[in-house]
Amino acid sequence: MSLASRARAQWQHRSISWLLVVRDLKVRYAGSALGYIWTVLDPLLMTLVYFFVFSVIFHRGSVGEEPYILFLILGMLPWQWFSACVSDSCRALTSESRLVRSTRLPREIWVLKVVGSKGMEFVFSLPVIVMFAAIYRHPPNGHLLLFPLAVLVQSLLLTGIGLLLAAATVLVRDLTRVVRIVLRVMFYLSPIIYSVKAIPNHALRELFALNPLTGIIEMYRSAFFPGQVTSWKTIVASVVISVLMVGIGAYTFRRLESAVLKEL
C-alpha cells in the first residue's frame, strides 16, 4: 500500500483515532485523586525550580525575557509534550501488541493516538500560561497567530518521530535507552530555559536553527514576547524539517511493518 493510500486509510479511521485518544486520557486519569492537575504539576514544579535557580540564586541576567517565569513556562510546556510523546512513542506498538496484531486498522493509528493524547494534555495545560500572563499583566500580542502554527508544526514533528521510533524500537529494544539519553541532551540543546539571543556566538546561533524545537518554541514565545523570533529562517527550518520527518517516519514505518508484526 502506498503512503498516499495509507494516509487516506488513517483519515477514514479518524473517529477511531479520536476514541483511542479519549480512552487513553480516561485510563490515565482513572483512580487519580488529582486527575488533570498531574498534567501541569510536573512542568510547573520544574519551572519554579529553574525560576528559583536562575532568578534568585544566580541572578540570570540576560538568559531570558521578563517576566522570566512566563518565559520559562512557554518553553517547559511544549517540552513536556515533546519528551512525553517521544518516550511513549517508543512503546506505542509494544504496549498494545495484541490489538496491533489482531485488528485490521492502519497501525499508524497507535502512534497518532500517542501524539493526540499528549497533545490534548498540552492543551489542558494552557490555562497555566493564561494565569501567569494575568498575574504579571503581560498580555499576548499580534504574534499570537503563530501559537496555533507552533502546535501544528510540533504535531507534525512528533508524528514523524513517533512513526520512526515506534517501528524501530520493536526491532531494536535498546533504542529506548538511547532515546532517554538523547532527550536529556536535547533539553539543554533547545532554548527552553534560555533564549537563543543569549547565545553569544553567532555561528552557534545559526547551528541552533537546525534544531526544529528552536523555531517551534520561538513561535510559542513570540505570542507574548514578540522579539523572540530571532529569524524567520528558523521558523521555516522548523516547518521544513517537521514535514520531512513525517515523510521519513511514514516511509520507515511502512518498510518495517512486516518485520515489526513478526516480532510482536
KAVEN-V948015 format. One record per residue. N is the residue number from 1. RES is the residue in one small letter. NEAR is the number of other C-alpha atoms within 8 Angstrom. Layout:
N;RES;NEAR
N;RES;NEAR
This chain:
1;m;4
2;s;5
3;l;9
4;a;6
5;s;8
6;r;10
7;a;8
8;r;8
9;a;9
10;q;11
11;w;7
12;q;7
13;h;9
14;r;8
15;s;7
16;i;7
17;s;12
18;w;10
19;l;8
20;l;9
21;v;12
22;v;9
23;r;8
24;d;10
25;l;9
26;k;8
27;v;7
28;r;6
29;y;9
30;a;7
31;g;5
32;s;6
33;a;4
34;l;6
35;g;10
36;y;8
37;i;7
38;w;8
39;t;11
40;v;10
41;l;8
42;d;8
43;p;11
44;l;9
45;l;8
46;m;9
47;t;12
48;l;9
49;v;8
50;y;9
51;f;12
52;f;9
53;v;9
54;f;10
55;s;10
56;v;8
57;i;7
58;f;7
59;h;7
60;r;7
61;g;5
62;s;6
63;v;9
64;g;11
65;e;9
66;e;7
67;p;7
68;y;10
69;i;11
70;l;11
71;f;12
72;l;13
73;i;12
74;l;12
75;g;14
76;m;13
77;l;11
78;p;10
79;w;10
80;q;10
81;w;12
82;f;10
83;s;9
84;a;9
85;c;13
86;v;12
87;s;11
88;d;9
89;s;14
90;c;13
91;r;10
92;a;12
93;l;14
94;t;8
95;s;6
96;e;8
97;s;9
98;r;6
99;l;7
100;v;11
101;r;8
102;s;6
103;t;6
104;r;4
105;l;7
106;p;8
107;r;7
108;e;9
109;i;10
110;w;11
111;v;15
112;l;10
113;k;13
114;v;13
115;v;13
116;g;10
117;s;12
118;k;11
119;g;10
120;m;8
121;e;10
122;f;13
123;v;7
124;f;9
125;s;11
126;l;8
127;p;7
128;v;8
129;i;11
130;v;8
131;m;8
132;f;10
133;a;11
134;a;9
135;i;7
136;y;7
137;r;6
138;h;8
139;p;7
140;p;9
141;n;9
142;g;6
143;h;11
144;l;10
145;l;8
146;l;11
147;f;11
148;p;7
149;l;9
150;a;12
151;v;8
152;l;8
153;v;12
154;q;12
155;s;10
156;l;12
157;l;13
158;l;12
159;t;14
160;g;17
161;i;12
162;g;15
163;l;16
164;l;13
165;l;11
166;a;15
167;a;14
168;a;10
169;t;13
170;v;13
171;l;9
172;v;7
173;r;7
174;d;7
175;l;9
176;t;10
177;r;7
178;v;8
179;v;9
180;r;9
181;i;8
182;v;8
183;l;9
184;r;8
185;v;8
186;m;8
187;f;9
188;y;9
189;l;7
190;s;10
191;p;12
192;i;12
193;i;11
194;y;9
195;s;12
196;v;9
197;k;8
198;a;9
199;i;9
200;p;6
201;n;6
202;h;7
203;a;6
204;l;8
205;r;12
206;e;8
207;l;8
208;f;11
209;a;13
210;l;10
211;n;10
212;p;13
213;l;10
214;t;14
215;g;15
216;i;13
217;i;14
218;e;12
219;m;15
220;y;12
221;r;13
222;s;14
223;a;15
224;f;11
225;f;10
226;p;10
227;g;6
228;q;11
229;v;10
230;t;9
231;s;6
232;w;7
233;k;7
234;t;13
235;i;12
236;v;9
237;a;12
238;s;17
239;v;10
240;v;8
241;i;10
242;s;14
243;v;11
244;l;9
245;m;13
246;v;14
247;g;9
248;i;10
249;g;14
250;a;12
251;y;9
252;t;11
253;f;13
254;r;8
255;r;7
256;l;10
257;e;9
258;s;7
259;a;8
260;v;11
261;l;8
262;k;6
263;e;7
264;l;8
